[in-house]
């Protein structure tokens, strides 16, 4: 079966974008990756999703607070891209219409939550933002504890894993998106680090960056666990029920 993945990107850094492509290609040979950028038209989005097997939402800048009914109060507005917001919300709507597998990463999980009627904590400070350079982004920064019966705990093979991190916003636990459940938190401060969709459809959102960890140095447990996330997504492309 052909596996065509739509990958939404901000187009800010070619190096950063390449990490997602490499992690996906590493997880599944012969995978076709179709990038969508903020400049995509409604027709581009429709055509890309029409024959897609799944969608990956990548990391990036803050979602405009107006999307969840708030005024800016901590959002880094100089980086906000209404065009990217519009593209990704439209792409998610098209993916939902076809029950496609979804893997949402960092900004992506925030987009997923807001798309489903949730909201964000606009600024949690710098405790989750690792300032190391791009070539060191694979290194773990803090731990995440998962619900024992969650898909991610099963995929990762452990209830606690080490992850990297570079976000200053987070999902608002008081306004979680419809059909999502919290399955991972940072033990130190209870910040939401992972959500999953209800039911058998593969809908997984993580607040860290497994694409960096997946292509990091060999022999590191956190790297193997990051690769397992992409492998589970790749498996769901061919058989949405195969990972449960």
N, C-alpha and C positions, 0 to 999 in steps of 0.2 A: 504494500500500500504506500502511495506517495505521502511524504510527510512535509507539508508546507507550513512554515511558521511565519507569522507576521510579527515583526519586532519593531516596537515603537521606540524612536530615538529623538533626542533633542538636537543632534547634529552640532554640538558645541565642541566636542573633542573626538577626533578620529581614533586616538589611542584608547579612550574610554569605550567608544562604540565597539571597537574590535574585540574587547574582552567578552562581550555577550556573544558575538558571532563564534569566537573560538570555543567558548564553553558549550554552546549548542552543538557545534560540529563535532566536538569531542564526545558528546553524549550519544550521537546517532549518525552513523555514516550515511551519506546520500541525502541528508536533510536539506531542504530548500528554504532559504531564509529571505523573506521579503521585507526590506526596511520601509518604515513609514516615518516621515519627518513632518514637522509642524506645517510645512508648506503644502502638504497633501490636500487635494480637493476632496469634496464629498464623493466624487466619482472614483478617485484613486482609492479611497478607503473602502468603498463598496466593492470594487474589483479585487482588491487585495484580500478581503475577508471572504469573498464568494467561494473561493476554492481552498481556503486555509484549513489546516488540521488543528491549529491552536494559535495562541497569541501570548507573547511575552511583553510585559510593560517594563521598561528599563528605569534606571535611576535618573535623577536630575534635580532641577530647581523646584521651589515651592509651587503648590497649586494656589491659584488666586483665591483668597478667602471668600470672595463673593460667591464662589461655587457652593459653599456650605453656609451661606447666609450671615457672614460676619464681615466686619470692617477689619482692615489690616491692624494687627496688634502683636507684632513680632515676626510676621512673615517678611522675608527678604525680598521686598517688592522690586528692587532693581533687577532681579534675575527672573521674575515671573514672566511666563510666556502664555498669554491668552490663546495664541494660535496652537500651541502644543496642547494646552488643556482641551481645546475644542476637538483636536484630532484624536486624542486618546479617549475622551468620553464617547465620541462617535464610534471609535473602533471597539470599545468595550460593549456598547449597545449592540453592535453587529455580531460580536462574539456570543453575547448572551442569547441573541435570537436563534443561534444555531447550536447552543449548548457546547461550545468549544472549550477545551482545556485552557486554563489561564494560569500563567506564572507571573506574579507581580512582584517586582524587586524595588525596595527602598521607596523612592517617589512613587513607583508603581503600586505598592500596597496602599499608599495614601490616596492615589487616584481611585483605586478599586473601592476603598471605603467611602469616599465622597460620592462616587458614581452610584452607590447603593443607598444614598441618603444619610451617610454618616458625616462626621466632622473631624477636625484635627486640632491638636494642641499646637498653637502657632509657634511657641518657642519654649523648649524644655531646657534651654541653656546649652552648654558645651560639653556636658559629661558623656555624651554619646558620639561626639565628633572627633574622630582620630585625624590629626593633622599631618600624618606621615605622607611622603611623596607617593606618586602613582605607582612606582615600581615596588613599593612596600605594602600596597593596599591588601595583599593576601594575608597579612599577619593578623591573628586574632586580637581583639580589643577588650571583649568582655564575654560573659557566658549568657546563654539563654536556657531556661528550663521549660520543657514541653509537657503538655497534658499527656498522661500515659497512653490513652486510647486514641491519640491523634494520628493523622496520616504522617505528619512530619517525624514524630517519635519513631514510627515504624520504618519510615524511609531512612532515617539517620542512624537507627540502631541504638539510640541512647536517649534517655530523658533529659540530659544536660549536654550541651555542646558549646564549644568556643566559636565565636563569630567575629568578623570585622565590623566596623561601624563608622559612619560619618554623617549622621543626620542631626538636625536641631529641632525637628518637628516629630510628632508621633500621632498615632490614632487616639482619638478622644474616647476613653472607655465608657463615658456617659452617652455617647452618640455613635454607637457601632452600626455599620451598614447592615441593611436587611439581608438575612440569609448567611451572615458571617458569624463565626464563633472564634473567640480568642483561644489559641492553642499554644502560644509561647510568650513568655515574659522575661525581662531581665530581672533576676532575683534581687539585685541590689536596690532597685527603685520601682519595680513593678511596671515599668514602661512596656507597652505592648510591642512584641517583636515578631509575632506571627499570627496570621488568621487563616482559616480555611472555610470553604463553602460547605454548607450543609448538603447531605446527599452524596451520591456516588460520583458526580462530576468532579474532575480535577480542577479545583479553584484554590490556589495556594498563594499567599502573600507573605513575604518576609521583609523585615525592615533593614536587613544588612545586605552585603554584596557578595553572594556566592560566586558570581562570575569571576571576581578577582581571585577568590580562594581556589576555585576549580582549576585555574591555570597556573597556580603558584608552584613552588618547588615540590618535587616528588617526595613521597614517604611521610608526609605530614597528615595526621588523622583528620584535622579540620578540612584539609583539601579534599580528601576522599569523601567526606560527608557532603561537602559542597557539590562534588560531582554526582553524588547520589540524588540530589535534588533535580538536577538536569536530566539524569537518566530516568527518574520517575516521570518527569514531564514528557520525555521522549516516548516512553512506553504508553502513556495516556493518549498520545497523538494517534497511535494505531488502534488502541483499545481503551476507551475512556474508563472502563471498569477494571482494568488489569492491575491497578495499583492498590486495590482494596481487597 
